[in-house]
Each structure stands twice: as structure tokens, then as C-alpha cells.
């Protein structure tokens, strides 16, 4: 069964769990006080990055309450150092006890069943299903959706005007790199800006380029990234650093083969070798510019608030756009948008291919000019 059915069942399960209970916003004042919370976020890197503010909001409203986050293993390193998270688990089978409150930001059929288990049924429950039902046809930014899910749990916000955009009411997502992550990031900066070949002469900063994306339909073509990289080095005096995983290396090398300039950084291989997502974030944070497709690293650049250019293909308008005032988005929205991101009905005229290199160059000039970079 599909996602819509999962949403529907989620709604029913939450109604069942909460039936006859105190108003959710009054929980902290009730005799049935919450002492433990599990947040389910079984999702990808970019999705997690639009949800980390939820941890801070809940910890602020329920001080002293133990917060556990259930997430995919490769995402967990993003939140291991988050002061608002007490425990991180990476397997639904590790959910063996009853939590007072379940916050299902995005789960699975298996995690939904945990809310009905004899030993794991919670006192209270909120979920994504009801919020997405209310948003049908008008989905806001994902950061707002995640806030909406927990809004009924925030007593001091009860009765306040609904939030329509990012504001002080919705805490900006934050990441917390460790001291070791920062040392690694600085080592990568030194590697990027120094060598004996003369390539780094007169270079004034780093331009991070990410060619990867989960779907091929989201990827800007290699020749355009190649052309942009040469311009960044020759005209903007920024060292292009092509970043990606081992699985994305082939895409990077395709751009290099077409004349792309710069250096290649591969997670877990570039010395000093590390797979730390927070060290990678800290490296982005120390860069001058980020250019990439719709993907997790784009959300990192947005949180880091460095000048960021997002290149979007068939994604839903607005939902995963960077929101920083230092960001620009290029998105050619066609009549077929949004699509399933698996099969393009216009393969010879893809939406992402309608974004010209000249457009991106103009955008970068505008962005860096406004910021006096």
C-alpha cells in the first residue's frame, strides 16, 4: 500500500491512542505527565535536516523529558551530538518499551504497528498523516510541515496565529559539529586551498559543487557543471570542490572529463578520511559558495547560511527550497510537475535541462554581489 494509505492509518491510530485523553497542549500540566518521547524520522538526509528544529522545540517545552529519535543508520551521525536528543536508535526492533508520547514525523507500517503493540502503545500520539491531509493541494515548506505536526504539543504556542513562513516561532534548524568534526573540516579547507601545482594561486575561497541527487531526473547535466566550474575558477577566483560519495564519483568524473576544473572530495576517501556528516557540514560552512541539485547537502548549505544556489528538477515547488536570505533557486516548473521522479514524459526536454549555465552565472554574480563576497 502507498503513502496515502499510511497517512490514513496514521490518523486512525492517533485518534485511537488519544481518545478520551487530555488536550495535547495541556499534557505538561496534567496528572498524566509526559516523561519520555520517541520521535520517528525514518527518512533521508535532506528530510532529517528539515526536522531537527523539532527536537529543540520539544526539549524546550518538555525540559527534563528523555527524547529518543528513531532514524535510519546513515542519518544518525547528523544528530548524535544534538544537545536536545538523549538517545538515537537505528532499528525499529529496538523500540521495545512504552513511551509516553510518540511523534511520528515520518514512519513505516512497522513503526505504526508499534503504537498499537501491547507493550509499546503510548499515552499520546501525533503524526504526519493529519497534517498532510489538511495541506492537500497546498503543501508548505517541509520545515513548516514538521512544525505543524508538533504544534498541538506546544502549550505556550496554543492559540497563536498559524505560522505561514519561517519565523522566530519556528526555530531555525541547527547542527552541532564536534571539535573533532571542526578539525577535520579545517584540514579539508587547507587541502582545498593549498597545493604545489599552481592551481590554487590567487584563489580566494571554495565553491562546493554537488552533482548528485537520488533521482537522475534531478541532476543538472555534467557539461553544465563543467562549464560552471571553469568560470568559477577563472572569473570568480573560487576553487571548485566536487563533493560526493563513492557512488557519486562517476557523476563527478563525467564533469571533469568534459573540462571541469577543481579538486574532487569523496566521503571516506579524501584525507583525512572520514564519513562524518557533521564534518562535511562544517566544511560547507567554511566555504564561500555552494551550488547543487535538490539533495541533502543543499539543506546543509542552507543551514550553514553560506551563499547557496539550488538547481531543481521535478521536485514539488517550495517544499525543499533553501530558505536562507543568502540563497537562490532555479526551478523550471512545467505542467507535468510534480512527477514520480522515475520516468520523464519529456526526456528530450527535461525541466532541469532548461536551466542554462548563463542563468546560474547571473544568479551567482547577483548573490555574491549583494553579499559583497
Secondary structure as a PSIPRED ss2 file (coil, helix, strand):
# PSIPRED VFORMAT (PSIPRED V4.0)

   1 X C   1.000  0.000  0.000
   2 X C   1.000  0.000  0.000
   3 X H   0.000  1.000  0.000
   4 X H   0.000  1.000  0.000
   5 X H   0.000  1.000  0.000
   6 X H   0.000  1.000  0.000
   7 X H   0.000  1.000  0.000
   8 X H   0.000  1.000  0.000
   9 X H   0.000  1.000  0.000
  10 X H   0.000  1.000  0.000
  11 X H   0.000  1.000  0.000
  12 X H   0.000  1.000  0.000
  13 X H   0.000  1.000  0.000
  14 X H   0.000  1.000  0.000
  15 X H   0.000  1.000  0.000
  16 X H   0.000  1.000  0.000
  17 X H   0.000  1.000  0.000
  18 X H   0.000  1.000  0.000
  19 X C   1.000  0.000  0.000
  20 X C   1.000  0.000  0.000
  21 X C   1.000  0.000  0.000
  22 X C   1.000  0.000  0.000
  23 X C   1.000  0.000  0.000
  24 X H   0.000  1.000  0.000
  25 X H   0.000  1.000  0.000
  26 X H   0.000  1.000  0.000
  27 X H   0.000  1.000  0.000
  28 X H   0.000  1.000  0.000
  29 X H   0.000  1.000  0.000
  30 X C   1.000  0.000  0.000
  31 X C   1.000  0.000  0.000
  32 X C   1.000  0.000  0.000
  33 X C   1.000  0.000  0.000
  34 X C   1.000  0.000  0.000
  35 X C   1.000  0.000  0.000
  36 X E   0.000  0.000  1.000
  37 X E   0.000  0.000  1.000
  38 X E   0.000  0.000  1.000
  39 X E   0.000  0.000  1.000
  40 X E   0.000  0.000  1.000
  41 X E   0.000  0.000  1.000
  42 X C   1.000  0.000  0.000
  43 X C   1.000  0.000  0.000
  44 X C   1.000  0.000  0.000
  45 X H   0.000  1.000  0.000
  46 X H   0.000  1.000  0.000
  47 X H   0.000  1.000  0.000
  48 X H   0.000  1.000  0.000
  49 X H   0.000  1.000  0.000
  50 X C   1.000  0.000  0.000
  51 X C   1.000  0.000  0.000
  52 X H   0.000  1.000  0.000
  53 X H   0.000  1.000  0.000
  54 X H   0.000  1.000  0.000
  55 X H   0.000  1.000  0.000
  56 X H   0.000  1.000  0.000
  57 X H   0.000  1.000  0.000
  58 X H   0.000  1.000  0.000
  59 X H   0.000  1.000  0.000
  60 X H   0.000  1.000  0.000
  61 X H   0.000  1.000  0.000
  62 X C   1.000  0.000  0.000
  63 X C   1.000  0.000  0.000
  64 X C   1.000  0.000  0.000
  65 X C   1.000  0.000  0.000
  66 X E   0.000  0.000  1.000
  67 X E   0.000  0.000  1.000
  68 X E   0.000  0.000  1.000
  69 X E   0.000  0.000  1.000
  70 X E   0.000  0.000  1.000
  71 X E   0.000  0.000  1.000
  72 X C   1.000  0.000  0.000
  73 X H   0.000  1.000  0.000
  74 X H   0.000  1.000  0.000
  75 X H   0.000  1.000  0.000
  76 X H   0.000  1.000  0.000
  77 X H   0.000  1.000  0.000
  78 X H   0.000  1.000  0.000
  79 X C   1.000  0.000  0.000
  80 X C   1.000  0.000  0.000
  81 X C   1.000  0.000  0.000
  82 X C   1.000  0.000  0.000
  83 X C   1.000  0.000  0.000
  84 X C   1.000  0.000  0.000
  85 X C   1.000  0.000  0.000
  86 X C   1.000  0.000  0.000
  87 X E   0.000  0.000  1.000
  88 X E   0.000  0.000  1.000
  89 X E   0.000  0.000  1.000
  90 X C   1.000  0.000  0.000
  91 X C   1.000  0.000  0.000
  92 X H   0.000  1.000  0.000
  93 X H   0.000  1.000  0.000
  94 X H   0.000  1.000  0.000
  95 X C   1.000  0.000  0.000
  96 X C   1.000  0.000  0.000
  97 X C   1.000  0.000  0.000
  98 X C   1.000  0.000  0.000
  99 X C   1.000  0.000  0.000
 100 X C   1.000  0.000  0.000
 101 X E   0.000  0.000  1.000
 102 X E   0.000  0.000  1.000
 103 X E   0.000  0.000  1.000
 104 X E   0.000  0.000  1.000
 105 X E   0.000  0.000  1.000
 106 X E   0.000  0.000  1.000
 107 X C   1.000  0.000  0.000
 108 X C   1.000  0.000  0.000
 109 X H   0.000  1.000  0.000
 110 X H   0.000  1.000  0.000
 111 X H   0.000  1.000  0.000
 112 X H   0.000  1.000  0.000
 113 X H   0.000  1.000  0.000
 114 X H   0.000  1.000  0.000
 115 X C   1.000  0.000  0.000
 116 X C   1.000  0.000  0.000
 117 X C   1.000  0.000  0.000
 118 X C   1.000  0.000  0.000
 119 X C   1.000  0.000  0.000
 120 X C   1.000  0.000  0.000
 121 X C   1.000  0.000  0.000
 122 X C   1.000  0.000  0.000
 123 X C   1.000  0.000  0.000
 124 X E   0.000  0.000  1.000
 125 X E   0.000  0.000  1.000
 126 X E   0.000  0.000  1.000
 127 X E   0.000  0.000  1.000
 128 X H   0.000  1.000  0.000
 129 X H   0.000  1.000  0.000
 130 X H   0.000  1.000  0.000
 131 X H   0.000  1.000  0.000
 132 X H   0.000  1.000  0.000
 133 X H   0.000  1.000  0.000
 134 X H   0.000  1.000  0.000
 135 X C   1.000  0.000  0.000
 136 X C   1.000  0.000  0.000
 137 X C   1.000  0.000  0.000
 138 X C   1.000  0.000  0.000
 139 X C   1.000  0.000  0.000
 140 X C   1.000  0.000  0.000
 141 X C   1.000  0.000  0.000
 142 X H   0.000  1.000  0.000
 143 X H   0.000  1.000  0.000
 144 X H   0.000  1.000  0.000
 145 X H   0.000  1.000  0.000
 146 X H   0.000  1.000  0.000
 147 X H   0.000  1.000  0.000
 148 X H   0.000  1.000  0.000
 149 X H   0.000  1.000  0.000
 150 X H   0.000  1.000  0.000
 151 X H   0.000  1.000  0.000
 152 X C   1.000  0.000  0.000
 153 X C   1.000  0.000  0.000
 154 X C   1.000  0.000  0.000
 155 X H   0.000  1.000  0.000
 156 X H   0.000  1.000  0.000
 157 X H   0.000  1.000  0.000
 158 X C   1.000  0.000  0.000
 159 X C   1.000  0.000  0.000
 160 X C   1.000  0.000  0.000
 161 X C   1.000  0.000  0.000
 162 X C   1.000  0.000  0.000
 163 X C   1.000  0.000  0.000
 164 X C   1.000  0.000  0.000
 165 X C   1.000  0.000  0.000
 166 X C   1.000  0.000  0.000
 167 X C   1.000  0.000  0.000
 168 X C   1.000  0.000  0.000
 169 X C   1.000  0.000  0.000
 170 X C   1.000  0.000  0.000
 171 X C   1.000  0.000  0.000
 172 X C   1.000  0.000  0.000
 173 X C   1.000  0.000  0.000
 174 X C   1.000  0.000  0.000
 175 X C   1.000  0.000  0.000
 176 X C   1.000  0.000  0.000
 177 X C   1.000  0.000  0.000
 178 X C   1.000  0.000  0.000
 179 X H   0.000  1.000  0.000
 180 X H   0.000  1.000  0.000
 181 X H   0.000  1.000  0.000
 182 X H   0.000  1.000  0.000
 183 X H   0.000  1.000  0.000
 184 X H   0.000  1.000  0.000
 185 X H   0.000  1.000  0.000
 186 X H   0.000  1.000  0.000
 187 X H   0.000  1.000  0.000
 188 X H   0.000  1.000  0.000
 189 X H   0.000  1.000  0.000
 190 X H   0.000  1.000  0.000
 191 X H   0.000  1.000  0.000
 192 X H   0.000  1.000  0.000
 193 X H   0.000  1.000  0.000
 194 X C   1.000  0.000  0.000
 195 X C   1.000  0.000  0.000
 196 X C   1.000  0.000  0.000
 197 X C   1.000  0.000  0.000
 198 X C   1.000  0.000  0.000
 199 X C   1.000  0.000  0.000
 200 X C   1.000  0.000  0.000
 201 X C   1.000  0.000  0.000
 202 X C   1.000  0.000  0.000
 203 X C   1.000  0.000  0.000
 204 X C   1.000  0.000  0.000
 205 X E   0.000  0.000  1.000
 206 X E   0.000  0.000  1.000
 207 X E   0.000  0.000  1.000
 208 X E   0.000  0.000  1.000
 209 X E   0.000  0.000  1.000
 210 X E   0.000  0.000  1.000
 211 X C   1.000  0.000  0.000
 212 X C   1.000  0.000  0.000
 213 X C   1.000  0.000  0.000
 214 X C   1.000  0.000  0.000
 215 X C   1.000  0.000  0.000
 216 X H   0.000  1.000  0.000
 217 X H   0.000  1.000  0.000
 218 X H   0.000  1.000  0.000
 219 X C   1.000  0.000  0.000
 220 X C   1.000  0.000  0.000
 221 X C   1.000  0.000  0.000
 222 X H   0.000  1.000  0.000
 223 X H   0.000  1.000  0.000
 224 X H   0.000  1.000  0.000
 225 X H   0.000  1.000  0.000
 226 X H   0.000  1.000  0.000
 227 X H   0.000  1.000  0.000
 228 X H   0.000  1.000  0.000
 229 X H   0.000  1.000  0.000
 230 X H   0.000  1.000  0.000
 231 X H   0.000  1.000  0.000
 232 X H   0.000  1.000  0.000
 233 X H   0.000  1.000  0.000
 234 X H   0.000  1.000  0.000
 235 X C   1.000  0.000  0.000
 236 X C   1.000  0.000  0.000
 237 X C   1.000  0.000  0.000
 238 X E   0.000  0.000  1.000
 239 X E   0.000  0.000  1.000
 240 X E   0.000  0.000  1.000
 241 X E   0.000  0.000  1.000
 242 X E   0.000  0.000  1.000
 243 X E   0.000  0.000  1.000
 244 X E   0.000  0.000  1.000
 245 X C   1.000  0.000  0.000
 246 X H   0.000  1.000  0.000
 247 X H   0.000  1.000  0.000
 248 X H   0.000  1.000  0.000
 249 X H   0.000  1.000  0.000
 250 X H   0.000  1.000  0.000
 251 X H   0.000  1.000  0.000
 252 X H   0.000  1.000  0.000
 253 X H   0.000  1.000  0.000
 254 X H   0.000  1.000  0.000
 255 X H   0.000  1.000  0.000
 256 X H   0.000  1.000  0.000
 257 X H   0.000  1.000  0.000
 258 X C   1.000  0.000  0.000
 259 X C   1.000  0.000  0.000
 260 X C   1.000  0.000  0.000
 261 X C   1.000  0.000  0.000
 262 X C   1.000  0.000  0.000
 263 X E   0.000  0.000  1.000
 264 X E   0.000  0.000  1.000
 265 X E   0.000  0.000  1.000
 266 X E   0.000  0.000  1.000
 267 X C   1.000  0.000  0.000
 268 X C   1.000  0.000  0.000
 269 X C   1.000  0.000  0.000
 270 X C   1.000  0.000  0.000
 271 X C   1.000  0.000  0.000
 272 X C   1.000  0.000  0.000
 273 X C   1.000  0.000  0.000
 274 X C   1.000  0.000  0.000
 275 X C   1.000  0.000  0.000
 276 X C   1.000  0.000  0.000
 277 X H   0.000  1.000  0.000
 278 X H   0.000  1.000  0.000
 279 X H   0.000  1.000  0.000
 280 X H   0.000  1.000  0.000
 281 X H   0.000  1.000  0.000
 282 X H   0.000  1.000  0.000
 283 X H   0.000  1.000  0.000
 284 X H   0.000  1.000  0.000
 285 X H   0.000  1.000  0.000
 286 X C   1.000  0.000  0.000
 287 X C   1.000  0.000  0.000
 288 X C   1.000  0.000  0.000
 289 X E   0.000  0.000  1.000
 290 X E   0.000  0.000  1.000
 291 X E   0.000  0.000  1.000
 292 X E   0.000  0.000  1.000
 293 X E   0.000  0.000  1.000
 294 X C   1.000  0.000  0.000
 295 X C   1.000  0.000  0.000
 296 X H   0.000  1.000  0.000
 297 X H   0.000  1.000  0.000
 298 X H   0.000  1.000  0.000
 299 X H   0.000  1.000  0.000
 300 X H   0.000  1.000  0.000
 301 X H   0.000  1.000  0.000
 302 X H   0.000  1.000  0.000
 303 X H   0.000  1.000  0.000
 304 X H   0.000  1.000  0.000
 305 X C   1.000  0.000  0.000
 306 X C   1.000  0.000  0.000
 307 X E   0.000  0.000  1.000
 308 X E   0.000  0.000  1.000
 309 X E   0.000  0.000  1.000
 310 X E   0.000  0.000  1.000
 311 X E   0.000  0.000  1.000
 312 X E   0.000  0.000  1.000
 313 X C   1.000  0.000  0.000
 314 X C   1.000  0.000  0.000
 315 X C   1.000  0.000  0.000
 316 X C   1.000  0.000  0.000
 317 X C   1.000  0.000  0.000
 318 X C   1.000  0.000  0.000
 319 X C   1.000  0.000  0.000
 320 X C   1.000  0.000  0.000
 321 X C   1.000  0.000  0.000
 322 X C   1.000  0.000  0.000
 323 X C   1.000  0.000  0.000
 324 X C   1.000  0.000  0.000
 325 X C   1.000  0.000  0.000
 326 X C   1.000  0.000  0.000
 327 X E   0.000  0.000  1.000
 328 X E   0.000  0.000  1.000
 329 X E   0.000  0.000  1.000
 330 X E   0.000  0.000  1.000
 331 X E   0.000  0.000  1.000
 332 X C   1.000  0.000  0.000
 333 X C   1.000  0.000  0.000
 334 X C   1.000  0.000  0.000
 335 X C   1.000  0.000  0.000
 336 X C   1.000  0.000  0.000
 337 X C   1.000  0.000  0.000
 338 X C   1.000  0.000  0.000
 339 X C   1.000  0.000  0.000
 340 X C   1.000  0.000  0.000
 341 X C   1.000  0.000  0.000
 342 X C   1.000  0.000  0.000
 343 X C   1.000  0.000  0.000
 344 X C   1.000  0.000  0.000
 345 X C   1.000  0.000  0.000
 346 X C   1.000  0.000  0.000
 347 X C   1.000  0.000  0.000
 348 X C   1.000  0.000  0.000
 349 X C   1.000  0.000  0.000
 350 X C   1.000  0.000  0.000
 351 X C   1.000  0.000  0.000
 352 X H   0.000  1.000  0.000
 353 X H   0.000  1.000  0.000
 354 X H   0.000  1.000  0.000
 355 X C   1.000  0.000  0.000
 356 X C   1.000  0.000  0.000
 357 X H   0.000  1.000  0.000
 358 X H   0.000  1.000  0.000
 359 X H   0.000  1.000  0.000
 360 X H   0.000  1.000  0.000
 361 X H   0.000  1.000  0.000
 362 X H   0.000  1.000  0.000
 363 X H   0.000  1.000  0.000
 364 X H   0.000  1.000  0.000
 365 X H   0.000  1.000  0.000
 366 X H   0.000  1.000  0.000
 367 X H   0.000  1.000  0.000
 368 X H   0.000  1.000  0.000
 369 X H   0.000  1.000  0.000
 370 X H   0.000  1.000  0.000
 371 X C   1.000  0.000  0.000
 372 X C   1.000  0.000  0.000
 373 X C   1.000  0.000  0.000
